[in-house]
Amino acid sequence: MKKLNFFFLINIFFCLGCDQTESREPLNSKKNDFLNKSVIRNIQINKREEISFLKIIEKDSKSKYNISNKGFWFKILKSSEKNLKPKTGDEVEFFFNIFDLNGNDIYKDDNFNPIKYVVDKEEILPALRYGVKELRTEETGIFLMPSFLCYGYQGDGEKIIPNEPLIIEINLISLKTSNN
């Protein structure tokens, strides 16, 4: 009798243990609602920035602007005959100036100390990282950078407000290729 009760209990455990559990719906959808609103807000910010950039390009109709696959526009102010562009691991030195979309100085480089940077190996503002890679040695470029490549939704806490697109001028003064 004890063996029969034991087998009976084991069969009950197997039957109950193999039952499929059903997933349940979230108790609240606040997180999904927040994410959906965030997506819509970012789409609106990107559209507004793109319209601002197109107005700048239209006013500067004599210049040829290129669009990068990273989402920014740029033009070369001073061309160079050199063929090499920086790639990962190369050491570069450059100067840069940051302006708002009205052309007002935000951060002005006094051309005393160039920024030294190992391409894609050091932390730097994404706008500068991508901008430097579009230039050849001794070239100067103007870059219309969307806020997501600059200081984004936080700003810099000093002069750059949240979600502010920027105009960045970069002068690549030297390039030392890596031996990769």
Steps between C-alpha positions, in 0.01 A plus 500: 500500500784738584659433161171572327458832683860588421453436123171686510669808654784488248252488210317803640829693529593413141160607370504828688869569431465466124215749473571783252516845657337786321678832468306792631459852374691777680311652789562850366612632168666817629844384385375422148315831492818683606707326230242575230491868600880509503516360146248757376687783676834393346348479152367854542839627622679339203249648253536847653881478487494379139280794399743740672795344318325518163433872556870558573599305188247696291644834621852377417405392148848564357650224713468128439386311808540125530280283718664224698351164583518601869234770459696823466581741216842648430693714258873534451621859545866444427594204280819302514689312232578221744307178442498336841205526734528385862404144581484298820824517698647803319622790712361839403531856623225750434343827608127553527246774564138450601221736394123504543284493186504882487880499476562625856814367670437246771850359539776674309841336466781753522726280283759464776480132584362255246292204613697176473281200432549134405213432259230271642726399790430790737182655637401818323178672402338293219465814285877551511575129452294480181597846375875435523462185288353704212807725469845464348811650657500882482130512410241708680134406501171635628269237647128536569460256787167379639463507877518121536863514379583793727380534856153351452218534746730614782694786345844563645379660821663832413446663162325237290133446572330158474421381146701779337633428150839659440727629228853371554805621310788251500852562371699176468864606532684168512452130443738226606392163364511193720698194399203260511 
